[in-house]
Structures are given as C-alpha cells and as structure tokens.
C-alpha cells in the first residue's frame, strides 16, 4: 500500500480549468461510496478521487471545530490533487462546514443534506422518521430544513449511534446490527411513519437490513441520486463536464486509515475490485498525532 503526503494549498488557490480533471468526493468514512455509486451511474465519463477520513470517523461523535478542521484540510488536499469540483458526501461535514468551505476553496462545491423536503412531499401518513448523526440533527442547518419544509409533517428524529461504525467495519447484517436498527425503527413504525429519511450517506448501505425489519411499510429517502444530478448541473454550468469517453474507469480510492474496510465495501457493494491508497492529510487538530514520515 502506497503512502502519499501532499502539502495542502493556501485558501483561494487557483482552480483547474481542465474538464478532464477529476471530481473529488470526500466523506468521514465509507458512507460517501453511496454517493460515488450514484455519480458513476449518472456521469460515467468523469474521473473520480474518493477520500475516506476513516482514521477519524465517525464525525458524528466529534466536536464542531474538529469537523470544520478536517473538512477544510481534505478539501485543500483534493484541490492540490487537481480536483475540478468537490462533493462533500457527508451530512455531518456539510452541516458544520459547508459555508466556510465554499468561502475558502476556489472550486465548485456540492454538499449533502437530509431529504426533509422530498420526505414531506411523499409521506401520506404525515409521519416521517429521520435517521442521522447527533451532530447533523442538532445543527442549525438541519433545524432550518425542518422549519422550511416540514409543513404539517411530524418528524421523528433518531440519532443513529453505532450505525456508522457498523458500516465502517462492513457490517450490514449481523444480529447486533439488526437489533440496533430495530430499536431505532420500532418507535417510528409504532407512531405510523411511512417514510424514512436516510440522513447519513452511510445508511443507504443498510437498506436491505431496514427492509428486513420494516418490509414495505417505510419508503426510504436517499439523496445520493439528487446529489449526482446537482453535480451534473454544476459541472455543466461551469463548463467543466468531461465529454471524453477515454477516461479511467476505476475511481482513485484514498483513505487516512489502512483502507481495508474501504476495499471490502467497494468490492461487496459496488462490485469494484480496487486498491486503496493510504494518504496522510495533516490538519490543525491532528497534526501532532500524525506519524513521522521519513
């Protein structure tokens, strides 16, 4: 496994204008692979660089300053790698960092947020469950979503403690995971919820487990396809869409951890047999903890 150390850029560094440059996709761990899957389906000609900050996952248990610090460092690292656009494929990072990242990075940016608006539009019982990290649920950005789009819907918001960690270790069906999920979903079902917002990009990988518990009683709202469409619009608007068919078919996968779980998840859920680079991305909050590189 190779180790790549690249210095971060200063804020507002000049963005690349080459349409053949890659799109950077970043998540605290492996959840953003659900977004990568949707982007590859919609934009097959785009080169992709995926970074999982798995060494410091899950962000949902980190303080706000740590989340902003890591998001900025990884965004700058991806700019240094030549990324022409950035997808922050993490609800928690988007909730806490998106305004600062937009201000400091010079490339176009797409964030993610829980699908409150589409859930309110499709729910017939007017009761909607939301699974998300505690940080996302307490964020001002999420509260604003509820105020703006909830309307007459009752939203039952449940922090998904332990779910990100399960996906990070490629556990999508163990008895322990099923028991955890059932404890989260049962109150929603008892309250009459007919729709479930998957408010973390890790959670779409639990769709089969959720179906085993809830059957067809819950319509799942996964925003990964909407994110891919927004990226498509953004690239088109900025004349950055790659129209050439002669591109690398395999994304470049990077991880701040050993990458083995990322490789396994990409193989089992995305059917991609890919190697994963171990990358070191220092930041203000983590620099002293980084190992020395000779």
C-alpha positions as a LaTeX table, in Angstrom:
\begin{tabular}{lrrr}
\hline
Residue & $x$ (\AA) & $y$ (\AA) & $z$ (\AA) \\
\hline
Unk1 & 0.00 & 0.00 & 0.00 \\
Unk2 & 1.45 & 3.37 & $-1.01$ \\
Unk3 & 1.62 & 6.39 & 1.28 \\
Unk4 & 1.02 & 9.78 & $-0.30$ \\
Unk5 & 1.85 & 13.01 & 1.51 \\
Unk6 & 0.83 & 16.18 & $-0.31$ \\
Unk7 & 1.01 & 19.68 & 1.19 \\
Unk8 & $-2.33$ & 21.46 & 1.42 \\
Unk9 & $-2.97$ & 24.60 & $-0.62$ \\
Unk10 & $-3.42$ & 28.08 & 0.69 \\
Unk11 & $-7.04$ & 29.32 & 0.72 \\
Unk12 & $-8.40$ & 30.54 & $-2.61$ \\
Unk13 & $-5.75$ & 28.75 & $-4.66$ \\
Unk14 & $-6.44$ & 28.89 & $-8.38$ \\
Unk15 & $-8.78$ & 26.10 & $-9.50$ \\
Unk16 & $-8.03$ & 23.91 & $-12.50$ \\
Unk17 & $-9.98$ & 24.66 & $-15.65$ \\
Unk18 & $-9.35$ & 21.40 & $-17.45$ \\
Unk19 & $-12.61$ & 19.50 & $-17.91$ \\
Unk20 & $-10.70$ & 16.22 & $-17.83$ \\
Unk21 & $-9.54$ & 16.88 & $-14.25$ \\
Unk22 & $-11.08$ & 14.64 & $-11.56$ \\
Unk23 & $-14.00$ & 15.31 & $-9.26$ \\
Unk24 & $-13.13$ & 14.95 & $-5.58$ \\
Unk25 & $-15.59$ & 13.13 & $-3.29$ \\
Unk26 & $-15.00$ & 13.24 & 0.44 \\
Unk27 & $-16.63$ & 11.57 & 3.45 \\
Unk28 & $-15.65$ & 10.95 & 7.05 \\
Unk29 & $-15.50$ & 7.28 & 6.12 \\
Unk30 & $-17.15$ & 4.86 & 3.72 \\
Unk31 & $-20.68$ & 6.29 & 3.53 \\
Unk32 & $-19.83$ & 8.55 & 0.61 \\
Unk33 & $-19.37$ & 5.45 & $-1.52$ \\
Unk34 & $-23.17$ & 5.54 & $-1.89$ \\
Unk35 & $-22.78$ & 8.97 & $-3.48$ \\
Unk36 & $-19.87$ & 7.77 & $-5.62$ \\
Unk37 & $-22.10$ & 4.95 & $-6.87$ \\
Unk38 & $-24.76$ & 7.44 & $-7.99$ \\
Unk39 & $-22.20$ & 9.79 & $-9.58$ \\
Unk40 & $-20.61$ & 6.96 & $-11.57$ \\
Unk41 & $-24.03$ & 5.90 & $-12.86$ \\
Unk42 & $-25.00$ & 9.41 & $-13.99$ \\
Unk43 & $-21.58$ & 10.71 & $-15.07$ \\
Unk44 & $-19.64$ & 7.72 & $-16.40$ \\
Unk45 & $-17.03$ & 9.85 & $-18.17$ \\
Unk46 & $-15.88$ & 11.68 & $-15.04$ \\
Unk47 & $-12.66$ & 10.76 & $-13.26$ \\
Unk48 & $-13.21$ & 10.44 & $-9.52$ \\
Unk49 & $-10.98$ & 10.68 & $-6.46$ \\
Unk50 & $-12.60$ & 9.41 & $-3.27$ \\
Unk51 & $-11.17$ & 10.24 & 0.16 \\
Unk52 & $-12.36$ & 8.46 & 3.31 \\
Unk53 & $-11.16$ & 10.09 & 6.53 \\
Unk54 & $-11.65$ & 6.76 & 8.28 \\
Unk55 & $-8.84$ & 7.36 & 10.76 \\
Unk56 & $-11.06$ & 9.96 & 12.41 \\
Unk57 & $-14.52$ & 8.54 & 11.72 \\
Unk58 & $-17.24$ & 8.90 & 12.75 \\
Unk59 & $-17.58$ & 12.69 & 12.59 \\
Unk60 & $-20.94$ & 12.41 & 14.34 \\
Unk61 & $-19.09$ & 11.97 & 17.62 \\
Unk62 & $-16.62$ & 14.82 & 17.05 \\
Unk63 & $-16.88$ & 18.45 & 18.13 \\
Unk64 & $-17.77$ & 21.11 & 15.60 \\
Unk65 & $-14.29$ & 22.63 & 15.37 \\
Unk66 & $-12.74$ & 19.23 & 14.63 \\
Unk67 & $-15.23$ & 18.61 & 11.80 \\
Unk68 & $-14.51$ & 22.01 & 10.22 \\
Unk69 & $-10.75$ & 21.47 & 10.59 \\
Unk70 & $-10.77$ & 18.08 & 8.86 \\
Unk71 & $-13.19$ & 19.12 & 6.12 \\
Unk72 & $-11.04$ & 22.12 & 5.18 \\
Unk73 & $-7.81$ & 20.10 & 5.21 \\
Unk74 & $-9.21$ & 17.38 & 2.98 \\
Unk75 & $-10.84$ & 19.90 & 0.63 \\
Unk76 & $-7.47$ & 21.66 & 0.24 \\
Unk77 & $-5.73$ & 18.30 & $-0.28$ \\
Unk78 & $-8.13$ & 17.44 & $-3.09$ \\
Unk79 & $-7.54$ & 20.82 & $-4.71$ \\
Unk80 & $-3.80$ & 20.05 & $-4.53$ \\
Unk81 & $-4.55$ & 16.77 & $-6.33$ \\
Unk82 & $-6.09$ & 18.77 & $-9.18$ \\
Unk83 & $-9.78$ & 18.29 & $-8.40$ \\
Unk84 & $-12.03$ & 20.49 & $-10.52$ \\
Unk85 & $-15.03$ & 20.17 & $-8.18$ \\
Unk86 & $-15.72$ & 18.83 & $-4.70$ \\
Unk87 & $-18.59$ & 16.76 & $-3.34$ \\
Unk88 & $-18.73$ & 16.84 & 0.46 \\
Unk89 & $-20.53$ & 13.48 & 0.67 \\
Unk90 & $-21.06$ & 13.68 & 4.43 \\
Unk91 & $-24.17$ & 15.14 & 6.06 \\
Unk92 & $-22.29$ & 15.96 & 9.27 \\
Unk93 & $-19.43$ & 17.74 & 7.48 \\
Unk94 & $-21.91$ & 19.63 & 5.30 \\
Unk95 & $-23.98$ & 20.71 & 8.30 \\
Unk96 & $-20.99$ & 22.09 & 10.19 \\
Unk97 & $-18.56$ & 23.19 & 7.48 \\
Unk98 & $-20.18$ & 23.99 & 4.16 \\
Unk99 & $-20.25$ & 27.80 & 4.47 \\
Unk100 & $-16.55$ & 28.05 & 5.33 \\
Unk101 & $-15.51$ & 25.54 & 2.68 \\
Unk102 & $-17.43$ & 27.43 & $-0.01$ \\
Unk103 & $-15.72$ & 30.65 & 1.09 \\
Unk104 & $-12.16$ & 29.29 & 1.14 \\
Unk105 & $-11.99$ & 26.84 & $-1.76$ \\
Unk106 & $-11.88$ & 28.11 & $-5.32$ \\
Unk107 & $-13.52$ & 25.08 & $-6.98$ \\
Unk108 & $-17.27$ & 24.43 & $-7.34$ \\
Unk109 & $-18.77$ & 22.55 & $-4.40$ \\
Unk110 & $-21.74$ & 20.27 & $-3.73$ \\
Unk111 & $-22.83$ & 19.45 & $-0.19$ \\
Unk112 & $-25.41$ & 17.00 & 1.08 \\
Unk113 & $-28.31$ & 17.29 & 3.49 \\
Unk114 & $-31.08$ & 15.01 & 4.77 \\
Unk115 & $-34.06$ & 14.67 & 2.41 \\
Unk116 & $-36.60$ & 16.51 & 4.56 \\
Unk117 & $-38.26$ & 18.23 & 1.60 \\
Unk118 & $-38.82$ & 15.09 & $-0.55$ \\
Unk119 & $-39.92$ & 13.11 & 2.51 \\
Unk120 & $-42.56$ & 15.70 & 3.38 \\
Unk121 & $-43.74$ & 15.63 & $-0.22$ \\
Unk122 & $-44.28$ & 11.84 & $-0.38$ \\
Unk123 & $-45.49$ & 10.92 & 3.12 \\
Unk124 & $-49.18$ & 10.01 & 3.21 \\
Unk125 & $-49.47$ & 9.44 & 6.96 \\
Unk126 & $-47.62$ & 12.74 & 7.61 \\
Unk127 & $-45.29$ & 10.96 & 10.00 \\
Unk128 & $-41.66$ & 10.71 & 8.88 \\
Unk129 & $-38.67$ & 9.10 & 10.56 \\
Unk130 & $-35.18$ & 10.55 & 10.29 \\
Unk131 & $-32.01$ & 8.57 & 10.98 \\
Unk132 & $-28.94$ & 10.81 & 11.16 \\
Unk133 & $-25.92$ & 11.52 & 13.31 \\
Unk134 & $-26.41$ & 13.50 & 16.50 \\
Unk135 & $-24.31$ & 16.36 & 15.08 \\
Unk136 & $-26.49$ & 16.60 & 11.97 \\
Unk137 & $-29.72$ & 16.56 & 13.97 \\
Unk138 & $-28.59$ & 19.33 & 16.31 \\
Unk139 & $-27.16$ & 21.53 & 13.56 \\
Unk140 & $-28.76$ & 24.85 & 12.68 \\
Unk141 & $-28.80$ & 23.77 & 9.04 \\
Unk142 & $-31.00$ & 20.74 & 9.80 \\
Unk143 & $-33.32$ & 22.73 & 12.07 \\
Unk144 & $-33.76$ & 25.24 & 9.26 \\
Unk145 & $-34.69$ & 22.40 & 6.90 \\
Unk146 & $-37.43$ & 21.28 & 9.29 \\
Unk147 & $-38.76$ & 24.81 & 9.68 \\
Unk148 & $-38.76$ & 25.39 & 5.94 \\
Unk149 & $-40.13$ & 22.11 & 4.58 \\
Unk150 & $-41.75$ & 20.01 & 7.30 \\
Unk151 & $-45.14$ & 21.69 & 6.98 \\
Unk152 & $-47.78$ & 19.55 & 8.67 \\
Unk153 & $-45.47$ & 16.51 & 8.92 \\
Unk154 & $-44.33$ & 15.11 & 12.24 \\
Unk155 & $-40.64$ & 14.23 & 12.04 \\
Unk156 & $-39.33$ & 11.62 & 14.48 \\
Unk157 & $-35.58$ & 12.25 & 14.64 \\
Unk158 & $-33.33$ & 9.43 & 15.84 \\
Unk159 & $-29.54$ & 9.64 & 16.24 \\
Unk160 & $-28.10$ & 6.52 & 14.64 \\
Unk161 & $-25.49$ & 5.78 & 17.29 \\
Unk162 & $-23.36$ & 2.83 & 16.20 \\
Unk163 & $-24.60$ & 2.60 & 12.61 \\
Unk164 & $-21.67$ & 4.43 & 11.01 \\
Unk165 & $-19.24$ & 2.26 & 12.94 \\
Unk166 & $-21.05$ & $-0.87$ & 11.72 \\
Unk167 & $-20.80$ & 0.16 & 8.06 \\
Unk168 & $-17.15$ & 1.16 & 8.56 \\
Unk169 & $-16.39$ & $-2.43$ & 9.57 \\
Unk170 & $-18.52$ & $-3.75$ & 6.66 \\
Unk171 & $-21.27$ & $-5.00$ & 8.99 \\
Unk172 & $-24.62$ & $-4.60$ & 7.26 \\
Unk173 & $-26.49$ & $-7.64$ & 8.56 \\
Unk174 & $-25.14$ & $-9.01$ & 11.86 \\
Unk175 & $-27.60$ & $-9.86$ & 14.68 \\
Unk176 & $-26.14$ & $-6.99$ & 16.73 \\
Unk177 & $-26.73$ & $-4.52$ & 13.91 \\
Unk178 & $-30.27$ & $-5.80$ & 13.29 \\
Unk179 & $-31.11$ & $-5.40$ & 16.98 \\
Unk180 & $-29.72$ & $-1.86$ & 16.98 \\
Unk181 & $-31.69$ & $-0.90$ & 13.86 \\
Unk182 & $-34.89$ & $-2.45$ & 15.17 \\
Unk183 & $-34.61$ & $-0.37$ & 18.35 \\
Unk184 & $-34.36$ & 2.78 & 16.23 \\
Unk185 & $-37.15$ & 1.91 & 13.78 \\
Unk186 & $-39.75$ & 0.43 & 16.13 \\
Unk187 & $-40.87$ & 3.77 & 17.66 \\
Unk188 & $-41.21$ & 5.27 & 14.19 \\
Unk189 & $-43.34$ & 2.38 & 12.95 \\
Unk190 & $-45.47$ & 2.45 & 16.09 \\
Unk191 & $-46.09$ & 6.16 & 15.52 \\
Unk192 & $-47.32$ & 5.45 & 11.98 \\
Unk193 & $-44.32$ & 6.61 & 9.98 \\
Unk194 & $-44.49$ & 5.63 & 6.31 \\
Unk195 & $-41.26$ & 7.36 & 5.20 \\
Unk196 & $-37.68$ & 7.19 & 6.47 \\
Unk197 & $-35.02$ & 9.78 & 5.69 \\
Unk198 & $-31.56$ & 8.26 & 5.49 \\
Unk199 & $-29.76$ & 11.29 & 6.89 \\
Unk200 & $-26.22$ & 9.94 & 6.63 \\
Unk201 & $-24.50$ & 8.70 & 3.49 \\
Unk202 & $-23.50$ & 5.51 & 5.32 \\
Unk203 & $-27.12$ & 4.48 & 5.81 \\
Unk204 & $-28.08$ & 3.55 & 2.21 \\
Unk205 & $-25.81$ & 0.52 & 2.66 \\
Unk206 & $-28.26$ & $-0.61$ & 5.37 \\
Unk207 & $-31.30$ & $-0.54$ & 3.07 \\
Unk208 & $-31.59$ & $-4.33$ & 2.92 \\
Unk209 & $-31.43$ & $-4.58$ & 6.73 \\
Unk210 & $-34.07$ & $-1.86$ & 7.06 \\
Unk211 & $-36.32$ & $-3.74$ & 4.61 \\
Unk212 & $-35.96$ & $-6.92$ & 6.65 \\
Unk213 & $-37.27$ & $-5.07$ & 9.69 \\
Unk214 & $-39.86$ & $-2.73$ & 8.15 \\
Unk215 & $-40.85$ & $-4.56$ & 4.98 \\
Unk216 & $-42.63$ & $-2.15$ & 2.65 \\
Unk217 & $-44.05$ & 0.00 & 5.45 \\
Unk218 & $-41.30$ & 2.61 & 5.04 \\
Unk219 & $-40.41$ & 4.47 & 1.86 \\
Unk220 & $-36.68$ & 5.22 & 2.03 \\
Unk221 & $-35.45$ & 8.68 & 1.04 \\
Unk222 & $-31.83$ & 8.52 & $-0.15$ \\
Unk223 & $-30.49$ & 11.77 & $-1.63$ \\
Unk224 & $-27.46$ & 10.30 & $-3.41$ \\
Unk225 & $-29.13$ & 10.46 & $-6.84$ \\
Unk226 & $-30.13$ & 14.09 & $-6.24$ \\
Unk227 & $-26.53$ & 14.87 & $-5.29$ \\
Unk228 & $-25.27$ & 13.34 & $-8.54$ \\
Unk229 & $-27.79$ & 15.43 & $-10.51$ \\
Unk230 & $-26.68$ & 18.59 & $-8.74$ \\
Unk231 & $-23.05$ & 17.78 & $-9.56$ \\
Unk232 & $-24.05$ & 17.28 & $-13.19$ \\
Unk233 & $-25.71$ & 20.72 & $-13.25$ \\
Unk234 & $-22.74$ & 22.34 & $-11.52$ \\
Unk235 & $-20.20$ & 20.91 & $-13.97$ \\
Unk236 & $-22.36$ & 21.93 & $-16.92$ \\
Unk237 & $-22.78$ & 25.48 & $-15.60$ \\
Unk238 & $-19.03$ & 25.87 & $-15.09$ \\
Unk239 & $-18.08$ & 24.26 & $-18.43$ \\
Unk240 & $-16.25$ & 21.51 & $-16.55$ \\
Unk241 & $-18.16$ & 18.47 & $-17.76$ \\
Unk242 & $-15.91$ & 15.82 & $-19.28$ \\
Unk243 & $-17.30$ & 14.61 & $-22.58$ \\
Unk244 & $-14.42$ & 12.28 & $-23.47$ \\
Unk245 & $-15.06$ & 8.55 & $-23.27$ \\
Unk246 & $-11.35$ & 7.81 & $-22.95$ \\
Unk247 & $-11.07$ & 8.14 & $-19.18$ \\
Unk248 & $-10.06$ & 5.91 & $-16.31$ \\
Unk249 & $-12.97$ & 3.61 & $-15.47$ \\
Unk250 & $-11.79$ & 2.93 & $-11.92$ \\
Unk251 & $-12.02$ & 5.69 & $-9.30$ \\
Unk252 & $-8.95$ & 6.51 & $-7.26$ \\
Unk253 & $-9.66$ & 5.42 & $-3.68$ \\
Unk254 & $-7.79$ & 7.00 & $-0.76$ \\
Unk255 & $-8.06$ & 6.52 & 2.99 \\
Unk256 & $-6.44$ & 8.05 & 6.04 \\
Unk257 & $-6.74$ & 4.61 & 7.70 \\
Unk258 & $-5.44$ & 1.31 & 6.32 \\
Unk259 & $-8.17$ & 1.20 & 3.65 \\
Unk260 & $-9.03$ & $-2.49$ & 4.02 \\
Unk261 & $-12.66$ & $-1.88$ & 5.00 \\
Unk262 & $-13.00$ & 0.55 & 2.09 \\
Unk263 & $-11.63$ & $-2.05$ & $-0.30$ \\
Unk264 & $-14.02$ & $-4.69$ & 1.06 \\
Unk265 & $-17.06$ & $-2.43$ & 0.89 \\
Unk266 & $-16.25$ & $-1.28$ & $-2.64$ \\
Unk267 & $-15.94$ & $-4.93$ & $-3.67$ \\
Unk268 & $-19.07$ & $-6.24$ & $-1.95$ \\
Unk269 & $-21.47$ & $-3.35$ & $-2.51$ \\
Unk270 & $-20.11$ & $-1.56$ & $-5.60$ \\
Unk271 & $-18.56$ & $-4.60$ & $-7.30$ \\
Unk272 & $-15.28$ & $-2.72$ & $-7.73$ \\
Unk273 & $-12.05$ & $-4.60$ & $-7.13$ \\
Unk274 & $-9.86$ & $-1.61$ & $-6.37$ \\
Unk275 & $-6.73$ & $-0.89$ & $-4.39$ \\
Unk276 & $-6.83$ & 1.85 & $-1.74$ \\
Unk277 & $-4.03$ & 4.36 & $-1.17$ \\
Unk278 & $-3.15$ & 5.27 & 2.41 \\
Unk279 & $-2.81$ & 9.07 & 2.48 \\
Unk280 & $-1.67$ & 11.39 & 5.27 \\
Unk281 & $-3.62$ & 14.65 & 5.43 \\
Unk282 & $-2.44$ & 16.73 & 8.39 \\
Unk283 & $-4.69$ & 19.40 & 9.87 \\
Unk284 & $-4.52$ & 21.82 & 12.78 \\
Unk285 & $-6.33$ & 19.45 & 15.16 \\
Unk286 & $-4.49$ & 16.28 & 14.11 \\
Unk287 & $-1.01$ & 17.34 & 13.02 \\
Unk288 & 0.65 & 16.46 & 16.33 \\
Unk289 & $-0.90$ & 12.98 & 16.20 \\
Unk290 & 0.33 & 12.19 & 12.68 \\
Unk291 & 3.21 & 9.68 & 12.44 \\
Unk292 & 6.57 & 10.94 & 11.26 \\
Unk293 & 7.31 & 10.25 & 7.59 \\
Unk294 & 10.90 & 9.64 & 6.67 \\
\hline
\end{tabular}
